[in-house]
Structure formats: C-alpha cells, structure tokens
Amino acid sequence: MIAYNLERIKTELPSGVKLVAVSKFHPLEAILEAYNEGQRAFGENRPQEFARKAVQLPQDIEWHFIGHLQTNKLKLVLPYASLVESVDTLHLLEAINAWGEKNEKVTDILLEVHIGAEETKQGFTPSEVKAVLQMAGEFPYVRFCGLMGMASHTDDEEAIRGDFAVIKGLFDDCKAAYPSLAGFAQLSIGMSDDWRIALDYGCTEVRIGTAIFGNRSY
Ligand SMILES: *Cc1c(COP(=O)(O)O)cnc(C)c1O
C-alpha cells in the first residue's frame, strides 16, 4: 500500500516539488518500504523518535525535523537534520546558532509561519518573519532557507487558499526584500489533505504523512 500510495503521489507531483514523507509514529519497516521505492526525504516531529530512526535507518536518508523543538533537545536533532522546518521562536534560533558555533555546523532551517491552523499557536507572524530576516546576519551558523506553514484544518477550500496566498505573498516579499539571503528559496506547504491546492501557490516542498503511510495510531 505504501508503494502504491507513493507512486500515485509522485505521478501527480511536478518534478520541481520535493516530497517529504512524514513518517512520525510509523515503524522502521514502513520507512524502509518507502525507502525501497526510492523515497529519501522523511519528516519526523518528535526529537527522541527522530534521533532513534536517524541512527537505525540507512545513512543516505535526508531527515527533516517538522515538530516543536525545545532547546534542551537540540543534540537529538541537529546532528542528523538536513533541514529543521519548524523554527518558531527567536530563542530557538539563538540556541541553534550557539549549538552550531560549538559544533562547527551550519544548520539549514525554515521559519515556521503561523497562518491558519488554529490547533497550533506555533510560528512567527508575517511581520515577525521580516524582523527575523532583517537580523539574519547575527546567526552565522543558521542558513535561512525559506518558510514553512500549515493551512487551517478545514474542508473550506477558500479558507485554505487564503492561508496559502498569505504565506506565498510573504515568501515573495521576503525574497525581494532580502536578495542577499541567497539560499532563501524553499516554501514548504501542503499536507495529505491540501497538497494539490498548495501546488497552485508555488510550493517547493510538500509534507505528506497519512496519504502515504495511512492513519497514525496515537
Ligand atoms: C504530521 C505533519 C504533517 C503530515 O500530515 P498528514 O496530514 O498526515 O499528511 C505535515 N506537516 C507537519 C508539520 C506535521 O506535523
């Protein structure tokens, strides 16, 4: 089923859009099944689980961290993460930079933008995003690679489109305002229920869990 689901999604996904398979709560065997189909980018949202899977699974997997990250858990995540998508406070940004200085590693990150999702209050407001990017030079061990967001959890397609339009507008504004941030090029929006809509808003990455692996048991 995993192979079938992946294949179907990949035939619909434009070639420039990266698929991150969100494997949180799913066992190693499920990830390996996707891996054997050629999938290499996976997303996890809990530090302990992230670290355990990163150590146990093939080393050429590209791990994306997509959950809330407390600063006392950085050592579980930063050694393995190819992209931390969920940087949601200045405090976290400072801690990632300090960790990078100590460990001589530059971490690629996305700023999480609070657009729709009422369930989470995580993420920067659009004006906070601009303020953070203004200060980017203060974080030499962080590479600002773009924005991540979640649309409102609703069946109302117009509401979802409204959320995606906001983050896409912000993304374009930021690129225009900070051309010196050369790596600022990624827009991570779209999940199982709304990724086809996200394609209309220039996403460069979608994060899909349930539509690949089935329901999570938690
Ligand atoms: C769980 C999760 C996803 C995937 O959600 P699905 O609806 O299962 O596709 C995507 N992004 C984030 C940040 C998540 O926490």
Ligand as a Chemical Component Dictionary entry (heavy atoms), coordinates in Angstrom:
data_LIG
# 
_chem_comp.id                   LIG 
_chem_comp.type                 NON-POLYMER 
_chem_comp.pdbx_formal_charge   0 
_chem_comp.three_letter_code    LIG 
# 
loop_
_chem_comp_atom.comp_id 
_chem_comp_atom.atom_id 
_chem_comp_atom.alt_atom_id 
_chem_comp_atom.type_symbol 
_chem_comp_atom.charge 
_chem_comp_atom.model_Cartn_x 
_chem_comp_atom.model_Cartn_y 
_chem_comp_atom.model_Cartn_z 
_chem_comp_atom.pdbx_ordinal 
LIG C1 C1 C 0 2.072  15.441 10.729 1  
LIG C2 C2 C 0 2.526  16.601 9.919  2  
LIG C3 C3 C 0 2.404  16.598 8.518  3  
LIG C4 C4 C 0 1.746  15.471 7.729  4  
LIG O1 O1 O 0 0.390  15.443 7.989  5  
LIG P1 P1 P 0 -0.599 14.473 7.130  6  
LIG O2 O2 O 0 -1.907 15.142 7.250  7  
LIG O3 O3 O 0 -0.546 13.146 7.789  8  
LIG O4 O4 O 0 -0.088 14.444 5.746  9  
LIG C5 C5 C 0 2.902  17.684 7.828  10 
LIG N1 N1 N 0 3.481  18.733 8.460  11 
LIG C6 C6 C 0 3.613  18.761 9.796  12 
LIG C7 C7 C 0 4.252  19.947 10.416 13 
LIG C8 C8 C 0 3.128  17.712 10.569 14 
LIG O5 O5 O 0 3.253  17.775 11.901 15 
# 
loop_
_chem_comp_bond.comp_id 
_chem_comp_bond.atom_id_1 
_chem_comp_bond.atom_id_2 
_chem_comp_bond.value_order 
_chem_comp_bond.pdbx_ordinal 
LIG C1 C2 SING 1  
LIG C2 C3 SING 2  
LIG C2 C8 DOUB 3  
LIG C3 C4 SING 4  
LIG C3 C5 DOUB 5  
LIG C4 O1 SING 6  
LIG O1 P1 SING 7  
LIG P1 O2 DOUB 8  
LIG P1 O3 SING 9  
LIG P1 O4 SING 10 
LIG C5 N1 SING 11 
LIG N1 C6 DOUB 12 
LIG C6 C7 SING 13 
LIG C6 C8 SING 14 
LIG C8 O5 SING 15 
# 
